[in-house]
Amino acid sequence: MNNLISDFPHDGVVTINRVLLKPEYSVDDLQERVALLCENVKTYHSDTGFVGGFVALNSGNISNEGSSIGQAVVSELKDREALIITFWRSFAEHEASHRSNTFQPLFEQVLELCENGNEEIAYEMLWAGKAYTPEDAVRARRAKLMAA
């Protein structure tokens, strides 16, 4: 069920960069620089392994229902932490993209914002899926009841 990113291969690679903004930079600075970087990847690497991606900003909310480390109210990294998540056909193709002459200058501009330097970790996809339609959800619940 690899439906979240269309055409993502079952053996694809997901990379995750964690950005902690330096205090002198804003979310707008991050958005501008990452947008330029992402546009470059789409332009020059859509036919050499790039499948898709997204950037997510820490909203400050912490799920007390889904966390087991206490009852925090708000994340201290609100509006300072972002994840840059990309989807690739292979790790080798991802690595080649980083060696691109067009990529490196834009990447350096993003790194200037980072308090934590950069560590990009690659993951193998184990599962992905999207929500059922409302009708399919009803059918799935009925099937569960009948199997119980």
N, C-alpha and C positions, 0 to 999 in steps of 0.2 A: 504494500500500500504506500508507494512513494508518490503521493498526490500533492504534497505541499509545494514542491518546486517541480513544475512540469518538466518532463523528460530527464529527471534526475535518475541516473542508473542505479540499480540495486547495489552495486559495489562501489558507488561513488564515495568521495571524500568530503567531509565538512571541516572547514577551518574556522577557528574562533580566535579573534584578537580581543583582548580586554584592555580598554583605554581608561585611564584615570586622568582626568583633566587637571593640568596645573592650575592653581588658583587665579592666575592672571589671564586665563582664557575662558571663553564662554561657550555655551552649547552652540550658538550661532557660528563661532569660529570652527568648531568641530564639524558641524553640518556642511559648511562651505568646503572645507578641505576634503572631507570624506566624499562629498558629492563629486568633486573633480576626480578623485582617485577611482571611485566606482564607475564613473562615466568612461574613464580610460580603460578599465578592465573590460567593460562591456564592449567598447569599440574595438580593442585590439586582441581580446582573448575569447570572445564568444564563439569563435571557430577553432580555438586551440585549447578547449577544455573547460572554460567557465560555463556554468549552467545557470547560476543565479545567486542571490544573496539578499541580506537585509542588515540594517543597523538598528539596534535597540538601545534606548536610554533608560537608565535606572529611574523609575518613577518615584522612588522613595517608599512605596508601599511594601510591607512585608506581610506575607500570609501567615497569620497565626494558626490557621487551620492546616496549612501545609508545611509548617516548620516545626522542628523538634528541638530547637535551641533557645527556648524561652519565649516570652511574649513581648517582643519588641514592637514599638509603635511606628517608627519610621527609620529608614535606612540612612545612615550618615553619608552615604555616597550618592544621595539624590542629586540629579542633574550634574554629577561629576563622573559617573561611570557609564561607559557605553560598551556594547559588544558589537563587533563587526563580524558577521557570520557569512561565509561564502561556501558555495557548493561547486564541486569540481568533478570531472570524470575520473581524474587520477591525481595522485600526489605529485608525480613527475611533471604533469602539465601545470599544476599550481606553482611549483618551484620555478619552472621556466618563465612563468608570467612575472615573477619577482625579479628576474634578471633582465627584463625588458628595459631598454633605454628610456622609453616613455613613462614607465611605471616608477622608476627609482626616484626622480625628483619630486613627484607628488607624494610618494611614500615618506620621504624625508620631511616634507611639510607637515604631514600628519604627526610624525614622531615628535616634532617640536612641541606639540601640545601635551604630550604624554608625561605625566609625573612618574609613571612606572616603567618607562622604557617600552619595550614591546616583546611579548612572547606569543607566538602564534602556534597553537596546537592543532594538529590534524586528527580527526576522528573518523572512524569507519561507521557508516550508517548501519544501524541495527533495525530500526523501525521508524516509519513516518506514516502519517495518515491525517486525513481531515475529518471533520465531524460528519455524522450521518445527516441526511436530509431529515426534516421532521417526520416524514412518512416512514423512512427507513428506521428511525429511532423507535417508533412505535412497533414496527415489525420485529426489531431486535429484542425489545423488552418482552414481547409476546413469546418469542422463541425461547428466551431464558426461562420464563415461567413454565413453559411446556416441558423443558428439559429437566427442570428441578424435581 
